[in-house]
Amino acid sequence: MSGGVFTDTLKRADQAQRSRWAFFNSLLLAVLCFLCAGSFAASSPFDDASAAYERGDYVHAIKLFHQLAEQGHQWAQRRLGSMYAEGKGVSQDYQEALKWYRLAAAQGNTPAQYSLGVAYEKGQGVPQDYQEALKWYRIAAAQEDEWAQTRLGSIYAEGKGVPQDFQEAVKWYRLAAAQGYAPAQYSLGLAYEKGQAMPQDYQEAVQWYRLAAAQGHEIAQLNLGVVYAHGRGVRQDFVRAHMWFILAAAALSGDSRDTATKHRDRLASKMTAEQIATAQEMARRCQESKLKNCD
């Protein structure tokens, strides 16, 4: 190979090497830019507002949410509405809450649509209007919002503004329960226990109560205690019944807690000291495992 050819070959090799390094440098720069963009996105104004809310700095949070809401940020509008409704960082003001819910709902924000339904159902900031509540619940439920689906079920079960219709209620409970929503699972269990819209089925009721109770639904825990105490859908078991009464009494408040306590104490009078001790140990283990080990 002549010197000229050899020199040309070296030049081409050097150029190729330089091209490869330029490519890799460009690729590295692109990756770094992507990571930096992700870092900036992680500390967006909405995230900053949410972080302030989570740490309990409601005054700062509502200031940040308000700025974003004024710019049309639907999630900030919805959060701002809930803060006015709950009186967090501001004086409770249902009418102001409605204002922001409406703006977010108009953008298709499902939680805001659900919150509008709640406001109309309860008459918060507006005259109570079950038909208007149903309208907003239906809009949110059509987007698979399990809270709205459950409220729809309850409205039909209770006959609020519509003829009482347990079949329609169970239809909505099932949709929400299938998404793992504990209140819907409890309500479905109750429908099976009472035979509402279907033949009475204690075993099916127990299955739904279990799912809700495992998520901390206190009334489902209380109802499990009752079915075990009476042997409805399960083998009668005072120890397990007592355990569920202990858990329910510890979690509930007010009249519901008194009911659980009475059930617990009444059952204890029929149990041996050893059975009570076993139930208490089971309840302790269940609580420590965050309801994962309750059998």
DAVEN-V682155 format. One record per pair of residues at least 24 apart in sequence whose C-alpha atoms are under 10 Angstrom apart, sorted by sequence separation. I is the first residue (numbers start at 1). J is the second residue. D is the distance in whole Angstrom. If there is no record, write none. Layout:
# DAVEN-V682155
I|J|D  I|J|D
This chain:
# DAVEN-V682155
76|100|9  77|101|7  78|102|9  80|104|10  95|119|10  112|136|9  113|137|7  114|138|9  116|140|10  148|172|9  149|173|7  150|174|9  167|191|10  184|208|9  185|209|7  186|210|9  188|212|10  203|227|10  220|244|9  221|245|7  222|246|9  224|248|10  242|266|10  58|83|8  75|100|10  76|101|10  77|102|9  78|103|8  79|104|9  94|119|8  113|138|9  114|139|8  115|140|9  130|155|8  149|174|9  150|175|8  151|176|10  166|191|8  185|210|9  186|211|8  187|212|9  202|227|8  221|246|9  222|247|8  223|248|9  242|267|7  50|76|9  53|79|10  62|88|8  63|89|9  74|100|9  75|101|10  77|103|7  78|104|6  98|124|9  99|125|10  110|136|9  111|137|10  113|139|7  114|140|6  134|160|9  146|172|9  147|173|10  149|175|7  150|176|6  170|196|8  171|197|10  182|208|9  183|209|10  185|211|7  186|212|6  206|232|8  207|233|9  218|244|9  219|245|10  221|247|7  222|248|5  238|264|10  241|267|8  242|268|7  46|73|9  49|76|9  61|88|9  62|89|7  74|101|9  77|104|6  78|105|8  97|124|9  98|125|7  110|137|9  113|140|6  114|141|8  133|160|10  134|161|9  146|173|9  149|176|6  150|177|8  169|196|9  170|197|7  182|209|9  185|212|6  186|213|8  205|232|9  206|233|7  218|245|10  221|248|6  222|249|8  241|268|10  61|89|8  62|90|8  74|102|10  76|104|8  77|105|9  97|125|8  98|126|9  112|140|9  113|141|9  133|161|9  134|162|9  146|174|10  148|176|9  149|177|9  169|197|9  170|198|9  182|210|10  184|212|8  185|213|9  205|233|8  206|234|8  220|248|8  221|249|9  239|267|9  46|75|8  50|79|9  58|87|10  59|88|8  60|89|8  74|103|7  75|104|7  94|123|9  95|124|8  96|125|8  110|139|8  111|140|7  130|159|10  131|160|9  132|161|10  146|175|7  147|176|7  166|195|10  167|196|8  168|197|9  182|211|7  183|212|7  202|231|9  203|232|7  204|233|8  218|247|8  219|248|7  238|267|7  239|268|9  242|271|9  46|76|7  49|79|10  53|83|10  58|88|6  59|89|4  70|100|10  73|103|9  74|104|5  75|105|10  82|112|9  85|115|10  94|124|6  95|125|5  110|140|5  118|148|9  121|151|10  130|160|6  131|161|6  145|175|9  146|176|5  154|184|9  157|187|10  166|196|6  167|197|5  181|211|9  182|212|4  183|213|10  190|220|9  193|223|10  202|232|6  203|233|4  218|248|5  219|249|10  221|251|10  222|252|9  238|268|8  45|76|10  57|88|9  58|89|5  59|90|7  69|100|8  72|103|8  73|104|8  74|105|8  78|109|8  81|112|8  93|124|9  94|125|5  95|126|7  105|136|9  108|139|9  109|140|9  110|141|8  114|145|8  117|148|8  129|160|10  130|161|5  131|162|8  141|172|9  144|175|8  145|176|8  146|177|8  150|181|9  153|184|8  165|196|9  166|197|5  167|198|8  177|208|9  180|211|8  181|212|8  182|213|8  186|217|8  189|220|8  201|232|9  202|233|4  203|234|7  213|244|9  216|247|9  217|248|9  218|249|8  221|252|10  56|88|9  57|89|8  58|90|8  72|104|8  74|106|9  75|107|10  77|109|9  78|110|9  79|111|9  93|125|8  94|126|8  108|140|9  110|142|9  113|145|10  114|146|10  115|147|10  129|161|8  130|162|8  144|176|8  146|178|9  149|181|10  150|182|10  151|183|10  165|197|8  166|198|9  180|212|8  182|214|9  183|215|10  185|217|9  186|218|10  201|233|8  202|234|8  216|248|9  218|250|9  219|251|9  238|270|8  239|271|8  56|89|9  74|107|7  78|111|7  79|112|9  82|115|8  110|143|7  114|147|7  115|148|9  118|151|9  146|179|7  150|183|7  151|184|9  154|187|8  182|215|6  186|219|8  187|220|9  190|223|9  218|251|6  219|252|8  238|271|7  239|272|10  242|275|9  243|276|9  246|279|8  247|280|9  66|100|10  69|103|9  73|107|9  74|108|9  75|109|7  78|112|5  81|115|9  85|119|9  105|139|10  109|143|10  110|144|9  111|145|8  114|148|6  117|151|9  121|155|9  141|175|9  145|179|9  146|180|9  147|181|8  150|184|6  153|187|9  157|191|9  177|211|9  181|215|9  182|216|8  183|217|7  186|220|6  189|223|9  193|227|10  213|247|10  217|251|9  218|252|6  222|256|9  226|260|9  229|263|9  242|276|7  243|277|10  245|279|10  246|280|8  53|88|9  69|104|9  72|107|9  74|109|7  75|110|10  77|112|8  78|113|9  81|116|10  105|140|9  108|143|10  110|145|7  113|148|9  114|149|9  117|152|10  141|176|9  144|179|9  146|181|7  149|184|8  150|185|9  153|188|10  177|212|9  180|215|9  182|217|6  183|218|10  185|220|9  186|221|9  213|248|9  216|251|8  217|252|10  218|253|10  222|257|9  225|260|9  229|264|10  239|274|10  240|275|10  243|278|9  244|279|9  247|282|10  53|89|9  75|111|9  111|147|9  146|182|10  147|183|9  183|219|9  239|275|6  240|276|10  242|278|10  243|279|5  244|280|10  246|282|10  247|283|6  75|112|9  78|115|9  111|148|9  114|151|9  146|183|10  147|184|8  150|187|8  183|220|9  186|223|9  219|256|8  222|259|9  223|260|9  226|263|8  238|275|8  239|276|7  242|279|6  243|280|6  246|283|7  247|284|9  74|112|9  110|148|9  146|184|8  150|188|10  182|220|9  218|256|9  219|257|10  222|260|6  225|263|8  226|264|10  229|267|8  238|276|9  239|277|9  240|278|9  241|279|8  242|280|8  243|281|8  244|282|9  245|283|9  246|284|9  85|124|9  121|160|9  157|196|9  193|232|9  218|257|9  221|260|9  222|261|10  225|264|9  239|278|7  240|279|6  243|282|6  244|283|7  247|286|9  85|125|9  121|161|10  157|197|10  193|233|9  239|279|5  240|280|10  242|282|10  243|283|5  247|287|8  219|260|9  222|263|9  226|267|10  238|279|9  239|280|9  242|283|9  243|284|9  218|260|10  222|264|10  225|267|10  240|282|8  244|286|10  239|282|9  240|283|9  243|286|9  247|291|10  244|294|9  243|294|9  243|295|10  240|294|9  240|295|8  216|287|10  214|286|10  216|290|9  215|290|9  216|291|7  214|290|8  215|291|7  214|291|5  215|292|9  213|291|8  214|292|7  214|293|9  214|294|8
